[in-house]
């Protein structure tokens, strides 16, 4: 009787240890997934910011060219602007 209870106790402890290890592993897995998703989101946001900056620079340069063309500057002034 005592041996049977001891055997049952060991089985229950082993099951609890196994289930605990599984829960820990699942938690670590989920944590890794969330970290990877966060890193991905950061990279996407950085790329979007860089792209937006490039667009703003291109728009400003286009506007500057447009204003220069509308002002009809002399060739000498255009030559100075190219430096």
C-alpha positions in Angstrom: 0.0 0.0 0.0 2.7 2.4 1.0 4.8 1.5 -2.0 1.8 2.0 -4.3 1.2 5.5 -2.9 4.9 6.3 -3.2 4.8 5.2 -6.9 1.7 7.3 -7.5 3.4 10.3 -5.8 6.5 10.0 -8.0 4.3 9.7 -11.1 2.4 12.9 -10.2 5.6 14.7 -9.5 7.0 13.7 -12.8 3.9 14.8 -14.6 3.9 18.2 -12.8 7.6 18.7 -13.6 6.9 17.8 -17.3 3.9 20.2 -17.5 5.9 22.9 -15.8 8.7 22.5 -18.3 6.3 22.6 -21.2 4.7 25.8 -19.9 8.1 27.5 -19.4 9.1 26.5 -23.0 5.8 27.8 -24.4 6.3 31.1 -22.5 9.9 31.4 -23.8 8.7 30.6 -27.4 6.0 33.3 -27.2 8.4 35.8 -25.8 10.8 35.1 -28.6 8.0 35.5 -31.2 7.0 38.8 -29.7 10.6 40.1 -29.6 11.0 39.2 -33.3 7.7 40.9 -34.2 8.8 44.0 -32.3 12.2 44.1 -34.0 10.5 43.7 -37.4 8.1 46.5 -36.7 11.0 48.8 -35.7 12.8 48.0 -38.9 9.6 48.7 -40.9 9.1 52.0 -39.2 12.7 53.0 -39.7 12.5 52.2 -43.4 9.2 54.1 -43.7 10.8 57.1 -42.0 13.8 57.0 -44.3 11.6 56.7 -47.4 9.5 59.7 -46.2 12.7 61.8 -45.7 13.8 60.9 -49.2 10.5 62.0 -50.6 10.5 65.3 -48.7 14.0 66.0 -50.0 13.0 65.2 -53.6 9.9 67.4 -53.2 12.0 70.3 -51.9 14.5 69.9 -54.7 11.7 69.8 -57.3 10.1 72.9 -55.9 13.5 74.7 -56.0 13.9 73.7 -59.6 10.4 74.9 -60.4 11.0 78.2 -58.7 14.3 78.7 -60.6 12.6 77.9 -63.9 9.8 80.3 -63.2 12.3 83.1 -62.4 14.0 82.5 -65.7 17.5 83.2 -64.3 20.4 84.1 -66.5 22.9 81.4 -67.5 25.5 83.0 -65.2 23.3 82.6 -62.1 22.6 79.0 -63.0 26.3 78.4 -63.4 26.9 79.7 -59.9 24.0 77.6 -58.5 25.6 74.4 -59.8 28.6 74.9 -57.5 
